[in-house]
Amino acid sequence: MLKKIGYGVGLFIVVLLAALASHYLFGLATGTRFNETQWAAAGAWFGGVMTFGAVAVALYQSNQAKERAERESRDSNQRNLNERLLHQEALARAEDRLAVAGMDVADAGLK
């Protein structure tokens, strides 16, 4: 879990550094500087991109949870089927033993 958090923090830092580098390069290339309105627009775009990323991560995690639940359900159904078959085999063997024992008792009574 801490490893995933570390990757998230590292990704955030990389995105932040990329944004700062692009701002510096934009100012260097055009000779202009951002004013308040431009910073507000940049903040809105950054917020939108981060919101999209959060939704993408949430959808990915919910899909993973759904797949895991389906896999566990299939495994559980298979285990139940195996247990049922083992129980039926054991019951059939017990009935065979009972039938053989019953025949032995009946044969003993006839003699």
Protein Blocks (a to p, Z undefined) as FASTA:
>chain_A
ZZmmmmmmmmmmmmmmmmmmmmmmmmmmnopacdfklmmmmmmmmmmmmmmmmmmmmmmm
mmmmmmmmmmmmmmmmmmmmmmmmmmmmmmmmmmmmmmmmmmmmmmmmmZZ
